[in-house]
Amino acid sequence: MNKTTIAEAFQMFQDIDEKEELIQQIVSETGATRKAVVRKLGQLMTEDGKWKPIKGIPKTWENDFSDVNSETVPEAPDGWEPEVPDEIEDPVKHALISENSKLKRQLKRLLQNKGNEELNLERLTGDINTIKPFPILYRPQKQSDKKQATLVSLLADFHIGAKEYIPGFNKFDYCIACRRVEIYLKKVLDWCELHRNSYVIDEICICCLGDMISGDIHDELIRSNEFSCPEQVKKASELLSSLFASLAPHFKKVRIEFIVPDNHSRVTQKIEFADGTNSYNYLVGHLTKALVSKHDNIEFNIYPQLQQIIRIHDRRYLIMHGNCVRGGGGALFPMTGITRKLWRESHLRMNMSEDMHFDKILMGHYHAPCNTPDLGIAGCLVSSTGFDMSAARHTPACITSFFVSGKYEFDYTEFWLNEGETY
């Protein structure tokens, strides 16, 4: 709304109630405080209920936002005079007052923007049609002498929205992504049922390790993507929620550990380390969580930070996307950089509390699966991209899984998902 037009409309009202109604309407539409709106209109109410213009409001009072939640106009400070000299004798004091006022205005804008983001996210996820839970097929196993085990799957680098065609190596779009996820679902359920002959497996833990969408951080992606970023968010959320809802009937508990920061989903060219929510992947996580919210046996944890420690049985895993690993090997496979990351994280945490220690790092980003006692790198759904081929690196689409029981892992498996595809 135009400031001058509002002020003119305000002057047209003679009744005090009409003026107050206009102020409240501006407050509700802009999100500003009543005090700020009154100042912008250049009016204050006097003790006899009339309105008069303000002349020469001191800067220290005009920019005081310490009571941003106040619903009433405060009384003028003791000793305040309407007219003040334009110049302040002490230049240092003048500079400090100006800087203080500037910082207070910035703080108020940041608080308002943060509130608007949370409100928009709530509106976005509040009106969607959630997936109706399927009938539970899992029946609790007889305990007997079987040990408890948890199935762990690493999902990373889905690149939903990407469109790839590399003759002889790979072809990828959203339909192919959906078919590959269906292949994984069937394989992993059959594999889990086989292991239930020896273990009680009533939980699956799915680690989502980033790059769920293709994004648009490169000009090439803007031209080659199958659809835009908002559509990528929608499609990725639908695909993930469908997968989680399909797994839910087969387990007593489905636990989702969702890392937000990655490289393809970010909305800035450079990596942002402080704000993990400034990413399309943040929307993917919350939309997916909302879609499966009616499934009582799905636990959905979203982590808007670069890395997070999770616990599975008696093991602790440090999960991350992996794009922040620096040095060693370049684009091919930076094992030197990853080894350095392992050492530095272990050294950093060695004198910290026990819950900050970890047994293994789990990450994505590199598209090629790898498993060692200290490191687990996820495969990818997108398979080889143009960048992969430029680095002479080819990996068929795969999702890696393994079991955890007590302090031990076993049966690490790569589920290859390119069956029946021709290029």
C-alpha positions as CSV (number, residue, x, y, z in Angstrom):
1,M,0.0,0.0,0.0
2,N,1.1,3.6,-0.7
3,K,2.2,5.5,2.4
4,T,0.9,8.9,1.2
5,T,-2.5,7.4,0.2
6,I,-2.9,5.8,3.6
7,A,-2.0,9.1,5.4
8,E,-4.6,11.0,3.3
9,A,-7.2,8.4,4.0
10,F,-6.4,8.6,7.7
11,Q,-6.9,12.4,7.7
12,M,-10.4,12.0,6.1
13,F,-11.7,10.1,9.1
14,Q,-13.0,12.3,11.9
15,D,-14.3,9.6,14.2
16,I,-11.7,8.2,16.5
17,D,-13.1,4.6,16.1
18,E,-12.8,4.9,12.3
19,K,-9.1,5.9,12.7
20,E,-8.5,3.0,15.1
21,E,-10.2,0.5,12.7
22,L,-7.9,1.7,9.8
23,I,-4.8,1.3,12.0
24,Q,-5.8,-2.3,12.9
25,Q,-6.4,-3.1,9.3
26,I,-2.9,-1.9,8.3
27,V,-1.5,-3.9,11.2
28,S,-3.2,-7.1,10.1
29,E,-2.2,-6.8,6.5
30,T,1.4,-5.7,6.9
31,G,2.4,-7.6,10.1
32,A,3.8,-4.3,11.6
33,T,3.1,-3.3,15.2
34,R,0.5,-0.8,16.1
35,K,3.2,1.6,17.4
36,A,5.1,1.5,14.1
37,V,1.9,2.1,12.1
38,V,1.0,5.1,14.2
39,R,4.5,6.5,13.7
40,K,4.3,6.1,9.9
41,L,1.0,7.9,9.9
42,G,2.6,10.7,11.9
43,Q,-0.1,10.8,14.5
44,L,-0.5,10.2,18.2
45,M,-3.5,10.2,20.4
46,T,-3.7,12.8,23.1
47,E,-5.1,12.3,26.6
48,D,-8.5,13.8,25.6
49,G,-9.0,11.2,22.9
50,K,-8.1,13.5,20.0
51,W,-5.3,13.1,17.4
52,K,-2.5,15.5,16.7
53,P,0.5,15.3,14.4
54,I,4.0,14.7,15.9
55,K,6.7,17.2,15.1
56,G,10.4,16.4,15.7
57,I,10.3,13.0,17.3
58,P,13.7,12.3,18.8
59,K,15.6,9.5,17.0
60,T,16.1,7.6,20.2
61,W,12.3,7.4,20.7
62,E,11.3,7.1,17.1
63,N,13.5,4.0,16.5
64,D,12.9,2.2,19.8
65,F,11.7,-1.3,18.9
66,S,12.2,-2.9,22.3
67,D,8.4,-3.3,22.7
68,V,7.7,-4.8,19.2
69,N,4.9,-6.9,20.6
70,S,3.1,-4.0,22.3
71,E,-0.5,-3.5,21.3
72,T,-0.8,0.0,22.7
73,V,1.0,3.3,22.1
74,P,3.3,3.9,25.0
75,E,3.5,7.2,26.9
76,A,6.2,9.7,25.9
77,P,9.3,9.2,27.9
78,D,9.9,11.6,30.9
79,G,11.5,14.8,29.8
80,W,10.7,14.3,26.1
81,E,10.2,17.5,24.1
82,P,8.6,17.6,20.7
83,E,11.2,19.9,19.2
84,V,14.9,18.8,19.3
85,P,18.0,20.3,17.8
86,D,19.0,18.9,14.5
87,E,22.6,18.6,15.5
88,I,24.0,16.8,18.5
89,E,27.1,18.3,20.0
90,D,28.9,15.0,20.6
91,P,29.6,13.4,17.2
92,V,30.5,10.0,18.8
93,K,27.2,9.9,20.7
94,H,25.4,10.8,17.5
95,A,27.1,8.0,15.6
96,L,26.3,5.5,18.3
97,I,22.6,6.5,18.4
98,S,22.4,6.2,14.6
99,E,24.1,2.8,14.5
100,N,21.8,1.6,17.4
101,S,18.8,2.7,15.5
102,K,19.9,1.0,12.3
103,L,20.6,-2.3,14.1
104,K,17.2,-2.3,15.8
105,R,15.5,-1.8,12.5
106,Q,17.5,-4.7,11.0
107,L,16.6,-6.9,13.9
108,K,12.9,-6.1,13.5
109,R,13.0,-6.9,9.8
110,L,14.8,-10.2,10.5
111,L,12.2,-11.2,13.1
112,Q,9.4,-10.3,10.8
113,N,10.9,-12.3,7.9
114,K,11.5,-15.3,10.0
115,G,7.9,-15.2,11.2
116,N,6.7,-14.9,7.6
117,E,8.7,-17.9,6.5
118,E,7.3,-20.1,9.3
119,L,3.8,-18.9,8.5
120,N,4.2,-19.6,4.8
121,L,5.5,-23.1,5.5
122,E,2.6,-23.8,7.8
123,R,0.1,-22.6,5.2
124,L,1.9,-24.6,2.5
125,T,1.8,-27.9,4.4
126,G,-1.5,-27.4,6.2
127,D,-3.8,-27.7,3.2
128,I,-2.3,-30.6,1.3
129,N,-4.1,-33.9,0.8
130,T,-2.3,-36.4,3.0
131,I,-1.7,-40.1,2.0
132,K,-4.2,-42.4,3.6
133,P,-2.4,-45.2,5.5
134,F,-2.4,-48.6,3.9
135,P,-3.5,-51.7,6.0
136,I,-0.7,-52.9,8.2
137,L,0.8,-56.2,6.9
138,Y,3.5,-56.6,9.5
139,R,2.9,-59.0,12.3
140,P,5.2,-58.9,15.3
141,Q,7.7,-61.7,15.2
142,K,8.1,-64.2,18.0
143,Q,11.1,-63.1,20.0
144,S,12.5,-66.5,20.9
145,D,16.3,-66.3,20.8
146,K,16.4,-64.0,17.7
147,K,18.4,-60.8,18.0
148,Q,16.8,-57.4,17.2
149,A,18.1,-55.7,14.0
150,T,17.3,-52.5,12.1
151,L,17.3,-52.2,8.3
152,V,19.1,-49.0,7.2
153,S,18.8,-47.5,3.7
154,L,20.7,-44.6,2.3
155,L,18.8,-42.4,-0.1
156,A,20.8,-39.7,-1.9
157,D,21.1,-37.9,-5.2
158,F,17.7,-38.5,-6.6
159,H,18.0,-35.3,-8.8
160,I,14.3,-35.2,-9.4
161,G,13.7,-32.8,-12.3
162,A,16.9,-33.6,-14.1
163,K,16.7,-34.9,-17.7
164,E,19.8,-36.9,-18.8
165,Y,20.6,-38.8,-22.0
166,I,24.1,-40.3,-22.4
167,P,24.0,-42.9,-25.2
168,G,25.1,-46.3,-24.0
169,F,25.3,-45.2,-20.3
170,N,22.2,-43.6,-18.9
171,K,18.8,-42.1,-19.6
172,F,16.9,-40.4,-16.8
173,D,13.7,-38.4,-16.2
174,Y,10.9,-38.4,-13.6
175,C,9.1,-41.5,-15.0
176,I,12.4,-43.5,-14.9
177,A,13.0,-42.3,-11.3
178,C,9.6,-43.6,-10.3
179,R,10.3,-47.0,-11.9
180,R,13.7,-47.3,-10.2
181,V,12.1,-46.6,-6.8
182,E,9.5,-49.3,-7.4
183,I,12.3,-51.8,-8.2
184,Y,14.1,-50.8,-5.0
185,L,10.9,-51.2,-2.9
186,K,10.3,-54.7,-4.1
187,K,13.9,-55.8,-3.7
188,V,14.4,-54.4,-0.3
189,L,11.2,-55.9,1.1
190,D,12.1,-59.4,-0.3
191,W,15.6,-59.0,1.2
192,C,14.3,-57.9,4.6
193,E,11.8,-60.9,4.7
194,L,14.7,-63.3,4.0
195,H,16.6,-61.9,7.0
196,R,13.6,-62.2,9.3
197,N,14.3,-65.9,9.4
198,S,17.3,-65.0,11.6
199,Y,16.5,-61.6,13.1
200,V,13.6,-59.7,14.5
201,I,13.4,-56.7,12.1
202,D,10.6,-54.4,13.1
203,E,12.2,-51.1,12.2
204,I,13.6,-49.5,9.1
205,C,15.7,-46.4,9.3
206,I,15.9,-44.3,6.1
207,C,18.7,-41.7,5.9
208,C,17.9,-39.1,3.3
209,L,21.3,-37.5,2.5
210,G,20.4,-34.6,0.1
211,D,20.2,-33.7,-3.5
212,M,16.7,-34.9,-3.8
213,I,16.0,-32.4,-6.6
214,S,18.1,-31.2,-9.6
215,G,17.8,-27.5,-8.7
216,D,19.1,-24.6,-10.8
217,I,22.4,-23.6,-9.3
218,H,24.0,-24.0,-12.8
219,D,22.9,-22.3,-16.0
220,E,23.0,-25.7,-17.8
221,L,20.5,-27.1,-15.4
222,I,18.1,-24.2,-16.0
223,R,18.1,-25.1,-19.7
224,S,18.1,-28.9,-19.4
225,N,15.8,-29.6,-16.4
226,E,12.5,-31.4,-17.1
227,F,10.6,-28.9,-15.0
228,S,11.1,-25.9,-12.7
229,C,12.3,-26.0,-9.0
230,P,8.8,-25.6,-7.4
231,E,7.6,-28.5,-9.6
232,Q,10.7,-30.5,-8.6
233,V,9.9,-30.0,-5.0
234,K,6.4,-31.2,-5.5
235,K,7.4,-34.3,-7.6
236,A,10.2,-35.3,-5.1
237,S,7.9,-35.0,-2.2
238,E,5.3,-37.1,-3.9
239,L,7.8,-39.8,-4.8
240,L,9.4,-39.9,-1.3
241,S,6.1,-39.9,0.5
242,S,4.8,-42.7,-1.7
243,L,7.9,-44.8,-0.9
244,F,7.6,-44.2,2.8
245,A,3.9,-44.9,2.8
246,S,4.5,-48.2,0.9
247,L,7.1,-49.3,3.4
248,A,5.0,-48.4,6.5
249,P,2.7,-51.5,6.3
250,H,5.7,-53.8,6.5
251,F,7.3,-52.5,9.7
252,K,6.4,-51.6,13.2
253,K,8.3,-48.4,12.8
254,V,9.6,-46.4,9.9
255,R,12.2,-43.8,10.9
256,I,13.2,-41.0,8.5
257,E,16.4,-39.1,9.2
258,F,16.4,-36.1,6.7
259,I,19.4,-33.9,6.2
260,V,18.5,-30.6,4.6
261,P,21.7,-28.8,3.4
262,D,23.2,-30.0,0.1
263,N,24.4,-28.5,-3.1
264,H,21.8,-29.0,-5.8
265,S,18.8,-27.8,-3.7
266,R,20.4,-24.5,-2.4
267,V,18.9,-21.2,-3.6
268,T,22.2,-19.3,-3.6
269,Q,25.3,-19.8,-5.8
270,K,27.6,-20.1,-2.8
271,I,27.2,-22.5,0.1
272,E,25.5,-21.0,3.1
273,F,26.7,-22.5,6.4
274,A,24.6,-20.7,9.0
275,D,21.1,-21.1,7.6
276,G,20.2,-24.6,6.6
277,T,16.6,-23.7,5.9
278,N,17.6,-21.6,2.8
279,S,17.2,-24.5,0.5
280,Y,14.5,-26.2,-1.6
281,N,15.3,-29.4,0.2
282,Y,13.8,-27.9,3.4
283,L,10.5,-27.7,1.5
284,V,10.9,-31.3,0.2
285,G,11.4,-32.5,3.8
286,H,8.4,-30.7,5.3
287,L,6.1,-31.5,2.4
288,T,7.0,-35.1,2.5
289,K,6.5,-35.1,6.3
290,A,3.1,-33.5,5.9
291,L,2.0,-36.1,3.2
292,V,2.7,-39.0,5.5
293,S,1.5,-37.3,8.7
294,K,-1.4,-39.7,9.1
295,H,0.9,-42.7,9.4
296,D,1.2,-43.3,13.1
297,N,4.3,-45.6,12.7
298,I,6.3,-43.1,10.7
299,E,8.8,-40.9,12.7
300,F,10.1,-38.0,10.6
301,N,13.1,-36.1,11.8
302,I,14.3,-33.0,9.7
303,Y,17.8,-31.6,10.4
304,P,18.5,-28.1,8.9
305,Q,22.2,-28.3,9.6
306,L,25.2,-29.6,7.7
307,Q,25.6,-32.7,9.8
308,Q,23.8,-34.6,12.5
309,I,24.5,-37.6,14.8
310,I,21.9,-40.2,14.9
311,R,21.7,-43.4,16.9
312,I,20.8,-46.9,15.6
313,H,21.0,-49.6,18.2
314,D,24.4,-49.1,19.9
315,R,26.0,-47.3,17.0
316,R,26.2,-43.6,16.3
317,Y,26.3,-42.3,12.8
318,L,27.4,-38.8,11.6
319,I,25.1,-38.1,8.6
320,M,25.7,-35.4,6.0
321,H,25.4,-34.8,2.3
322,G,29.2,-34.6,1.7
323,N,29.6,-31.6,-0.5
324,C,31.6,-29.7,2.2
325,V,34.4,-32.3,2.1
326,R,37.5,-30.4,1.0
327,G,40.6,-31.5,-0.8
328,G,42.1,-34.7,-2.3
329,G,41.2,-36.4,-5.6
330,G,39.2,-33.6,-7.2
331,A,35.9,-34.7,-8.8
332,L,36.8,-38.3,-9.2
333,F,36.7,-39.6,-5.6
334,P,38.2,-37.4,-2.9
335,M,39.2,-40.2,-0.5
336,T,42.1,-38.0,0.8
337,G,39.6,-35.3,1.7
338,I,37.1,-37.8,3.2
339,T,39.9,-39.4,5.3
340,R,40.9,-36.0,6.5
341,K,37.3,-35.2,7.4
342,L,37.1,-38.4,9.4
343,W,40.2,-37.6,11.3
344,R,39.3,-34.0,12.1
345,E,35.8,-34.8,13.2
346,S,37.1,-37.6,15.5
347,H,39.8,-35.4,16.9
348,L,37.4,-32.6,17.5
349,R,35.0,-34.8,19.4
350,M,37.4,-37.0,21.4
351,N,37.2,-34.8,24.5
352,M,33.5,-34.0,24.2
353,S,30.6,-35.9,25.8
354,E,29.9,-39.5,24.7
355,D,26.8,-38.5,22.7
356,M,29.0,-36.4,20.4
357,H,31.2,-39.3,19.4
358,F,30.4,-41.4,16.3
359,D,31.3,-44.8,14.9
360,K,30.9,-44.0,11.2
361,I,30.1,-41.3,8.6
362,L,27.3,-41.7,6.2
363,M,27.1,-39.4,3.2
364,G,26.0,-39.0,-0.4
365,H,27.1,-36.5,-3.1
366,Y,29.6,-38.7,-4.9
367,H,27.1,-40.9,-6.8
368,A,29.4,-44.0,-6.4
369,P,28.6,-46.3,-3.5
370,C,31.4,-47.2,-1.1
371,N,31.5,-49.0,2.3
372,T,34.4,-49.2,4.8
373,P,34.3,-49.7,8.6
374,D,34.5,-45.9,9.0
375,L,32.6,-44.6,6.0
376,G,29.4,-45.3,4.0
377,I,28.8,-43.5,0.8
378,A,25.3,-43.8,-0.8
379,G,24.7,-44.6,-4.4
380,C,22.4,-42.4,-6.5
381,L,19.1,-42.7,-8.3
382,V,20.0,-40.5,-11.2
383,S,22.9,-42.7,-12.3
384,S,25.6,-41.1,-14.6
385,T,25.2,-37.4,-15.4
386,G,27.1,-35.4,-18.0
387,F,29.5,-34.2,-15.2
388,D,30.1,-37.8,-14.2
389,M,31.1,-38.8,-17.7
390,S,33.4,-35.8,-18.0
391,A,35.3,-37.2,-15.0
392,A,35.3,-40.8,-16.5
393,R,33.0,-41.9,-13.7
394,H,30.1,-44.2,-14.4
395,T,27.8,-45.7,-11.7
396,P,24.5,-47.4,-12.5
397,A,21.6,-46.3,-10.3
398,C,21.6,-48.0,-6.9
399,I,20.4,-47.6,-3.3
400,T,22.6,-49.1,-0.6
401,S,21.2,-50.8,2.5
402,F,22.6,-52.8,5.5
403,F,21.5,-54.1,8.9
404,V,22.5,-52.9,12.3
405,S,22.3,-55.2,15.4
406,G,23.8,-54.0,18.7
407,K,27.2,-52.6,18.0
408,Y,27.6,-54.3,14.6
409,E,26.7,-53.9,10.9
410,F,26.2,-56.8,8.5
411,D,25.1,-57.6,5.0
412,Y,25.9,-54.4,3.2
413,T,24.1,-54.6,-0.2
414,E,23.9,-52.4,-3.3
415,F,20.5,-52.7,-5.0
416,W,21.1,-52.0,-8.7
417,L,18.1,-50.3,-10.3
418,N,18.8,-50.1,-14.0
419,E,17.1,-53.4,-14.9
420,G,15.4,-53.5,-18.3
421,E,16.7,-50.1,-19.4
422,T,18.2,-49.6,-22.8
423,Y,20.1,-46.5,-24.0
